[in-house]
Amino acid sequence: MREKIGPSLIVGISGTSLTAEESEFLVRESIGGVILFKRNFESPEQLRELCDELQSLSKRTPDKQPFFISVDQEGGRVARFRKPFTEWPPMAALGKIDSPTVAFKVAQAIGAELRGVGVNMNFAPSIDIFTNPANTVIGDRAVGTDAETVAKLGSALVRGYIKAGIIPVAKHFPGHGNTLIDSHEELPVENRTREELDAREWEPFKRVFRARLDIVMSAHIKFPNIDPEWPATLSEIFLKDILRTQLRYRGLAITDDLDMKALTKHHTKAAIAVRAIQAGANILLYCNEPDSPPTALDAIEKAVRDKQIPLQTILDNQNLVLQLKRDALKEPVPEWSTAQALIGCDEHQALSAAVAAGTAV
């Protein structure tokens, strides 16, 4: 059973290459993938070597499927890889241009550079609607302040990433654009109703779902008028009733980082992992704390044995993850000489500068 739980985890690693302990853990537990940060980046060449090392390890896992290798590379202030990668302006700049064609080209360019080093998943785009000017958590990460702009440009970004061979992850369901509190530090609480969210926040999600989105990320936000007990990430109302039944989403749901204080100030790590699976999350994300993934695996395994989580839920999640890998990770990574020529190339730099200046067409 243990190796059937592992594919539902994406975990952080400590440095620019794998430690022996990390390699052993990824293989032994059949972990689904990794997330990369600034601490994992020295150069494009080093990143490519790290990703190649990871994928060589994946052949030793029980399912022998590639690892998801993911990153937050939205543009603007949320970009883990800087120069010589092309540096992009905040996505709010795309909103000012208001062109789906330009949005598509930007995502395709970001995706091409990521794919060149071996990354295959990007936690982007943010399709939160920037409705609260005091919201510094989202701010210029949002492409717009109204549902139609975000829906239109968000779906174009999703299609651009897919065209580049990258799995996009739209975030943060059910919408993070109105919050004041940073969920890295505390649990935001929103008093809006289900009807209010449906009328505005969910329109971009409906649109990107139709753009063949494979993964959506949940937000650690509590909406007491909708679920008085649980924040969205841990809520069956949000992840099953609303996401699956009302919005008819058929892809995978991944949590935001489960070590964020919005959750850990209120629940134990073990309880968070179990509850996220019970609520309907297919993939659990752990970014920075190395003791958290083993804790989660232990807790979920115990919950299955204690019949708190049906074994079929674990098997279904495993099958969804493996099927997505078979469908989306079929193509080989480009040859390094081809990939290297794309990273920070003149065409991408010119597009970035045009977006920043508002002159891109």
N, C-alpha and C positions, 0 to 999 in steps of 0.2 A: 504493500500500500504506500509506503514512504516515497518510492520513486514515482508514484502517480500524483503525489501532492506537489513535488518540486517544480514541474513545468508551469505551475500557476504562480511562481515567484519571479520577479525581476529585482536584482540586488545591486548595490554599489560595490565597487572595489577600491582598494586603498591608494594605488599609485599608478605609475606609468607602465608598469608591467605586472604580471600576476605573481603573487607569492605562491609558494608551494602549498600553503594551507588553503588559499583561495582556489587554486586549481583542483585540489583534492575535493573540496566542498562542492564545487560546481558539478563535478563528474559524479561523485558519490550520491548526491541528492537529486541528480537529474534536473538542475535548476533551469528555468525557462529562458533566462537572459540576464543581461547586466545593463546598468545605466552609467554613463560616463559623465564626468564633471571636469572642471578646470584642473583639478588635481591629477587627472589622468592624461593631460595634454602637454606635450613639449613641442612637438612638430607633427606635420602631416605624415612624415615617414614613420615616426614612432607610433602614431595612432594606427597606421596601417599594419605595422608589425604586431601591435597589441590585438587588433581585431582578427588578424590571421591566426595568432596564437589561440585566441578564444575559439575560433571555428575549428581549428585542429583538435582542440579538446572535446568539442561537441560530438565528434565521431566516436568518442569513448563512452558517451552517455547511453543509457538503455534504449532510448528512442532514436538515437543517432541523427536527430534533426538539428539544424543550425540553431545557435543561440539568437534570440533577439538581442541586438546591440543598439541601445537607445541613448538619446541625449535630449536636453532642452536647448534647441537652437531656433528660437523664434525670430531673432533679429532684435535690434535695440539693446536694452540692458539685460535681456535674457538670452545670452549666447555664450555657451561654455567654451567654444573654440574661436579664438581671435586670430589676428594676422599670423600667417599669410592667408588664411581663409578670407574670403570676401566678408567685410563687415557691413551689415545692413542697417538701415535706419529703423526706428520703431515702426510697428505695423500701423500705428495711427497715420503715418505718412501715406500708406496705401489708401486709407479711408478718404483722405483729401483729394487723391487722384480719382477715386471711385471708378476704377476700371477693372472688371474681372479678368481681362486679357493680361494686364500688367500684374495682377495678383498671381495669376497662373504662372507667368514667366518667373516671378520672384521665387515662388515655391519650387519650381522646377530647377532653378539655379542653385538654391540652397541645398535641395535634395541631391543634385548631381555631385556637389562637393562632398557631402556626407557619404554618399554611396562610394565615392572614390577611395575613401579611407577604410571602408568596410562597415560603416554604420548603416543599419537597415530600418530604424524606427526613429521618428522625431516626435517629441511631445509638443506638437504644434499642429494646427493653429489654436490660439486662444479665441474662442468665439463668444466670449463674454461681451455683453453690451455695456459700454461705459456710461452708466446712467447717473452715477454719483461723482461729481467733480472732486470730492474729498477722498475718493478711493485711490490711494497711492499704490495699493497692491497690484491692481490691474492698470489703471492709468493709460499710458500710451501703448501698452501691450495690445489693447483692443483696437480693432480696425474701424470702429464706429460707435456712435451714440444712439443709433436707432436700429431696430430689428432688421429692416430690409437691407441696409448697407452691410451689416455684419453677416446676414444670411447669404447675400450675393457674393461678397468677397471671400467669406469663409469657405463656401463650397468651391470657389475657384482655387483657393489655396490647397484644399484637400486634393482636388484633381491634379494640381501641379506636382504635389509630392508623389502621388500614385504614378504619374507619368515618369517621374525620375526613378522609380523603383524603390521608393521609401514608403513605409507604413506610417501614415499620419495618425496622430492621436488628438482628437478634438477635446478641448477642455474649457471650463470646468463645470460639468453638469451638476445641478440644474441651473447654474448661472452665478458668476462671482462678481458681476459688474456693479452691484449696489452696496457692497460691504465696506465697512470702515476698518474692521479688525483684521489683522494679518493672521491667517490660520496657522502659520508657522509658530505663532506665539500664544494664541488663545482661540477658543471656539467662537466664530462669528454667529450671531443669532439674527435672523431676518423674520419680520412679522408679516410678510406678504402671503397671500393665499394662493391656493392651487390655480384658481381662475386668473389671478394676476400674472403668475408665471407663464401660464399657457398663452396668455394674450400677447406676451412680449418676449420673455427670456427664451422660450422654447422654440421660437420660429427659426433661429439659426441652426439649432440642433436638428430640427425636422429637415432642413434643407441639406445639411451635410450628410445626413443619413441617406438621402436620395443620391448623393454623390459617391456612393459605395464606400462610405467610411467603415473601416474594420474594427476600430477601437475608440471608445469614448472614455474620458477620465472623469471620475466623480470628485466632488468638492466636499471638504469638511466644513459644512455650514448647516446649522440647525434652523429649521423652519417649523416652529411650534404649532402653527395653524394647520400644518399638513401632517407632520409627525411629531407629536409632543415629547417623544422619548429619545429618538435617535437622530444624529446628523445624517445628511444624505448618504455619505459613504457607508454607513452602517444601517441603512434604512431599507427594509423590504418594500415599503411604500414607494420610495423613489426608484430603487433599482429593479424591482419586479413590476409592481402595479403601474407606475407611471412610465418608466423607460421601456419595458417590454410590452405591456398590454395597451396602454394609452397611445404611446408614440410608436409602437410596433418596430422597435429597434431589434435587429437580428445579429448584430456584431457582438464583440466582446466588450465587457466593462472592466476597466482597470481603476484601482484606487489611486488617489494622490498618495504621497509618501505617508505611510502609516506611523512614522515616528514623529510627525508634526505634533506640536504641543496642543493643538485643538483637540486631539484625541488622547494623548498620553497624560494630560493633566487630569483626565476624567476616568480613564480605564487602564487596566494593565495591558502590557503588550500581548500577552496570551489571549486575553479576552477580546482585544481588538481584532486579532487575526481570525479567531473563530467567528466573531460576529460579522466580519466583512464577507466571509464565505456564505454564512447563513443568509445574509441580506441579498446576495445575488452577484457579488463581485466574482469575476472569472480569473483576474490576475491581481496579485498583491504587490505593491511597490515599496521597496525598502532602499533608501538612498545612502545613509551615512553611518549607521551604527551596526558594526559587524555582529553583535550578539543578537540582533533582532530576527534575522531570518531563521537561525536554528531554533529560537524560542517559538517562532510561528509554526515551524514544521512540527515540533513536539506537541504544541497545543492543538493543532488541527488533527494530527494523528490520534491523539487522545480523544478528541471530540468525536471522531468517527467511531472509535472503539466503544465510546460511551453512548453512541447513537444520538448525539446532539447534532451531527451532520450526517446525512445519508451518504453512504459510500457512492451511490450513483451520482451525487453532486460532484464529488471529486473526479469520477470517471468522465462525466460530461465536460467538466472544465478542461481536463487533460486532452480530451478529444478535440475540443474547440481550438485549443492552443496549437496542437499538432497539425490540425487541418489548415489553420491559417499559415503556419510555417510552410506546409507543402504547397499552398496556393501562392503565397506572396514572396517566398524566398527561393524560388526555383532558379532564377538567373544567377550566373556566376558574377562575382565582383569584377569590375573592369581591370584590365592590365594596369599595372602601376604607372607606366609611361603615359598611358591615355588619361588616367585619373589625375596625375600630377599636373598635366597641362591645363586642367579645368580649375584647379584650386587657386582662387584669387586672380583668375584670368581677366584680360582687358574687357571682354564683353560683360562679365559679371560686375566688374568695378564700375563700368559705365552705366549699367542698369541701376546699381545701387545709388550712384550719384544723381541720376535722373529722378529716382523715386524721392530722394531726400530734397531735391530742388523743386519737386512737384511738376517736372516737365516730362516724365515718362509717358509714353503713349503705346 
